[in-house]
Structures are given as C-alpha cells and as structure tokens.
Amino acid sequence: MISVSRDELLAAYDLGDRATPRVRMNFVMSLDGAVTIDGRSGGLGDENDRLAMQVLRTLADVVLVGAGTVRVEGYGGVRVGEADAAWRESNGMAAQPRIAVVSSRLDLAPSHPFFTEALEPPILITHGTAPADRVEALAEVADVRICGDDEVDPAAMVDALAAAGLPQVLCEGGPHLFGSLIEADVVDELCLSLSPVLVAGDAGRIARGAPEAAHRMRLVHAIPAGDLLLLRYARDR
Ligand SMILES: NC(=O)c1ccc[n+]([C@@H]2O[C@H](COP(=O)([O-])OP(=O)(O)OC[C@H]3O[C@@H](n4cnc5c(N)ncnc54)[C@H](OP(=O)(O)O)[C@@H]3O)[C@@H](O)[C@H]2O)c1
C-alpha cells in the first residue's frame, strides 16, 4: 500500500508566490467520472483524499463553495486541525482559512451550520440584483460582497477576495460553480482525487452548466496514495 504523509503533500501542493491571486479547485471523482455517490461526494473519498483536502485547506487563504454544495452537503464548520493551524501561523498566515459562498438566489438560511459554525462571519458573494430582503437577512451572519450587476462576475469575485487580503482561493465546488469559473477562465489549478471506484448511475461530472470550450491544462503531479491518485493540474496560459 502506497502511503503519503502530510509533509510530503504540503511540499507537493506548495503555492510558491502567495501574493498573486490564484483559484485552485479541489474535487474527488470516481474512475468513471461520477462526482457523487448517493448524491454526495463523501462516499467517494477515503483517508488519503481527506488528508489532501486538509493540506489544500491549510495552504488556502479562503475556502469557497457554491450555494448548491452548502445546501446538499450540509457544509459547515470548515477548519484545519491544531497542527495545521500552528503551521499556518508559523508561515505568516491566519490560523484558519476564511470561508466563502457564492449565491445568486440567496436561498440560504442564516441558521445554516455554514454560518453558525463559522469562526468568523463567512463571506457571501452575490450580485447587485439579488433579492434585497435576503441580502439584509444574510448580512446579519455574513460579510456580503457584491460582485457583478445581474450575475456574479467570477473575475470581480477573485479581485474582491484578493482586495480583502485573501488571494489564495481554494474552491471546493460544486459543478455549477466550477462551470462558471471555467467559462470566465479564472481557474488556475485543478486538484483532482481520482477515487478507485466505479459507480455508474446518473451522477453528474465535476463541471457543468457552461458552454463547451477547451481550456488546456498541464500536469504538475500525479501522486499515488493507496489506490487513489492525487492529480494536480495547472492552467497552461
Ligand atoms: N465530488 C466533489 O468533489 C464535489 C464537490 C462539491 C460538490 N459536489 C456535489 O455537487 C452537488 C451540488 O452541485 P451544484 O452544481 O448544484 O453545486 P454548486 O456549484 O456548489 O452550487 C450551485 C449554486 O451556486 C450558486 N452559484 C454558482 N455559480 C454561480 C455564479 N456564477 N453566480 C451566482 N451564483 C452561482 C447558485 O446558487 P443559488 O441557487 O443560491 O443562486 C447555484 O445554484 C452536490 O451533490 C455535491 O455533493 C461534489
């Protein structure tokens, strides 16, 4: 069994220059391309995938997700462990990454664990014509940022996060948010865990909802971890 250590992964996923804004995606996918099993991603990952996810969070300034993932996964309480928090502080970073969500309709309850379990108010990214009553309700529990007039503009979002001192963005999905980030060509990296299972069924792909176009990527690493493969691809600009 091939095993990987946290230190190995911290070196393998090192970002180098932390000042230049960067959007790094993280997904787990089955060998046959399914993004979920039983409607969620959890069943696809194993301890090696979870270790890689912790390392990616440890290296991020902000962890970003789409509202669909928050609703379906009961997503909340994102934080790194004590050793990772100490590592971050010793490397000049805040102990914990911020968390952020992208939503247009703002169909998110202020009582959702995403808000109530956050150490600091999460950042809520929306646009200028989002429902005003929802903006008001969610402004009680989140730091609302308007990025775009009628829809969220991904490039404006990356700029706003960088201006807030959060240039290193780790996006943990989901597929619709990934599709819109690909379409806007703001994706710099894809960190993909290839899970050693065949799922079949009707699960979707890791990106959807955006027009088809080829955005060339180059391989940075392929690390076997047990039967799982940790792939790191960077945008070939
Ligand atoms: N395998 C994995 O690694 C992985 C990772 C994450 C999620 N998932 C799975 O993916 C599924 C959820 O998929 P999804 O595609 O619905 O999730 P999603 O991309 O997280 O969320 C889509 C929602 O995000 C908001 N959004 C995304 N892009 C936007 C944009 N450019 N402008 C404004 N709002 C935007 C909208 O929210 P509003 O509707 O609120 O306007 C939209 O409905 C779940 O089953 C989850 O388990 C898998």
The ligand as a Gaussian input file, in Angstrom:
#p B3LYP/6-31G(d) Opt

LIG

0 1
 N      -17.091000      15.368000      -5.735000
 C      -16.811000      16.557000      -5.263000
 O      -15.641000      16.851000      -5.010000
 C      -17.929000      17.548000      -5.029000
 C      -17.599000      18.822000      -4.589000
 C      -18.633000      19.733000      -4.371000
 C      -19.947000      19.368000      -4.610000
 N      -20.220000      18.126000      -5.032000
 C      -21.628000      17.729000      -5.283000
 O      -22.200000      18.612000      -6.213000
 C      -23.604000      18.710000      -5.980000
 C      -24.021000      20.178000      -5.981000
 O      -23.861000      20.638000      -7.258000
 P      -24.213000      22.117000      -7.744000
 O      -23.623000      22.242000      -9.089000
 O      -25.653000      22.367000      -7.518000
 O      -23.420000      22.964000      -6.659000
 P      -22.685000      24.353000      -6.622000
 O      -21.925000      24.647000      -7.864000
 O      -21.964000      24.305000      -5.322000
 O      -23.858000      25.376000      -6.438000
 C      -24.599000      25.919000      -7.468000
 C      -25.204000      27.179000      -6.917000
 O      -24.155000      28.081000      -6.599000
 C      -24.537000      29.382000      -6.905000
 N      -23.672000      29.784000      -7.999000
 C      -22.746000      29.079000      -8.618000
 N      -22.134000      29.790000      -9.578000
 C      -22.679000      30.978000      -9.533000
 C      -22.454000      32.144000     -10.264000
 N      -21.514000      32.248000     -11.217000
 N      -23.228000      33.206000      -9.973000
 C      -24.149000      33.128000      -8.977000
 N      -24.380000      32.044000      -8.248000
 C      -23.650000      30.977000      -8.539000
 C      -26.021000      29.311000      -7.273000
 O      -26.693000      29.422000      -6.027000
 P      -28.193000      29.936000      -5.809000
 O      -29.032000      28.818000      -6.343000
 O      -28.306000      30.098000      -4.323000
 O      -28.335000      31.198000      -6.560000
 C      -26.122000      27.917000      -7.853000
 O      -27.430000      27.393000      -7.796000
 C      -23.876000      18.044000      -4.670000
 O      -24.449000      16.794000      -4.927000
 C      -22.497000      17.859000      -4.063000
 O      -22.438000      16.703000      -3.279000
 C      -19.255000      17.205000      -5.256000

